[in-house]
């Protein structure tokens, strides 16, 4: 004997939205569009678009050494600034690998200097002036160990 299942648990229930939630959603869409258009007309910059100017620029060269190490030199004086160890400075090593790849794809000399820039907004970037690539070095908070603190101190000390 088969049992017939019935009742509220097995029935499909249709839910109708009243006119109020639909009207509120429409008002929110119009309000958001109005805020975006208004901010653009007033000249406000979106998040991430900051009109900063370079405060300090250092040109650096990164010279490969034995055992995966990289020597960091001042491009102007050829004075050593620090050494990037293969176990440290993952952000810096990753940025350099990306820059090198971009240069090779564009047939640009790999040994040309890079720029370490402190912007008047306080941020610090490593930039490839030949390709336009840039990596914010302070995006992940304070960095302890390796060559990075020396690089940060290099541009932080000058005004």
N, C-alpha and C positions, 0 to 999 in steps of 0.2 A: 504494500500500500504506500503510495507516494504521498509525501506531505507537500502541501502547497505553502510556499513561503510568501507571506504577505505582511504588510505593516509598514510603518514609517521608515524602518531601517533599509528596506529594499526599494522603496519607491523613489523615483527621481523627483526632485523638487526644483521648480523653476523659481529663480529669484529675479525680481524686476527692480531695477534701480529707479528711484523716483527722479524727477527733473532736477532736484537740488544738487546732488553730487555731480551730475553732468554739467550743470551751469558753473559750479565751483571749479571744476577741471578746466573749463574754457576760460574762466577769469584768470586762473593761474598761468595758463599758456600766454594769454595776452599780456599779463603783468610781466612775465619773464622776458618776452620779446621787447616790451617797452623799456625795461631796465637795460637790456643789452644795447638797444639802439640809442638810448639816452646817454649811456656811458661812453659810447663811441663818439657821439656828437660833442660831448663835453671834453673829449681828448684824454679820458682816463685809460691807462694801460692795463691790459689783461694780466692776470697772475702769471708770473714767469717772464713777462716782458718788462724789463727794467732798463731805463735809459741811463746806464752807468758809463763812466769814462775811466780809462786806465789811470791809476794813480802811480803805480810803479811797474816797470817792465824790465825783466831780466832775460837775456837771451842765453839759452843753455844748449849744450851739446851732450848727447848720450853716446858714450863710446863703449862698445861691447868688449868684455874682458874674458879671461879664462873662467871655466866652470860656471857659466851662466850669469856671472856678475856684470854689472854695468857701471862704468865710471861717469859721474855727472861733473861736467866742466862748465865754467863760465865761458861763453863763446867769445867774449871780448878779450879776456886775459889768459884763457886756457888754464886758469887756476882750478884745481879740484875742489868741488863743493861737498861731495859725498859719494858713497858707493851704494848701488842698489843690489842687495843680495837676492839670490834666487828664491829664498824662503820668506822674504819680507816685501812690503810695498806692493801688494797685489793690485791695488787700484792704479798705481803709477805704471807698473809693468804692463798691465792690460791696456792702458791708454797708449803707451808707446808701441805695443804690438799693432793696435788699430791704426795709429798714425803711420807706422812703417808700411803697413799693407796698403793704405790709401796712396802713399807716395809711390810705391812700386807700381800700382795699377795706373797711376798718372804719369809714369816715367819721370819722377822728380827725384833729385839726389837724396838718398836716405840719410846722409850725414849732415845735411843743412840744419842750422840751429832752430830750436823751438823757443817759444816765449812763455815765461812764467809771469803772469799778470795779476797784480792786486788791483781790483777795481775800487773806485771811490765809494761804492756801496759796501765794501768790506769783503766781498767774495774773492776767491783766488782760483784762477784757472790755468791750466796748461793748454797752450794753443799752438797749432801748427799754422804759421802765417802763410805757408805755400798752398795748403789745401783748404784752409778755413775751418778745419776741425778743431773742436775745443772740448775740454773735459773739466768740470768743476772739481777741484781737489778737496774742497772743504764741504762737499755736499753730504758726507756721511759722518760728520762730527769730528771731534778731535782725534788726531792720529798720533799714537805713541810708538816709537821705534822705527828703525830703518832710516832711510834717507829723507822721508817726507817731512819730519819736523825741521830738518835743516833747510829744506826748500821753503817751507812756510815761514821760518824765521828770517830767511833771506829777504822776502818781500814785506813781512810784517814790520821789520825794524825801520824801514825807510818811509819817509813821508814826502 
